[in-house]
Amino acid sequence: MYTYINSQVIYPPMAKRNRLQGECIISFTLNEDGTTAGHTVVKNIGGGCGEEAMRVVKLLKFKPPGFKSQNPVPVV
């Protein structure tokens, strides 16, 4: 999963210009059928990094787990 995230992230120009780096945490609900919903940024370092992290997390696909769960995903 993290290999896919790292291959899809496009570093925001504002963050590059201001030399921002760190970890953004995105929380979402994984539904019974494998779809995701309720994406929220828990930790944002600014410069457009939180929005980019959310964009990439929304692209993730999961196998249906059969139960609902709340999951945080760190994006570096």
Protein Blocks (a to p, Z undefined) as FASTA:
>chain_A
ZZmmmmmpccdfklmmnopacdddddddddfkopaehiacfbdgbjhlmmmmmmmmmmpc
cddehiacddddddZZ
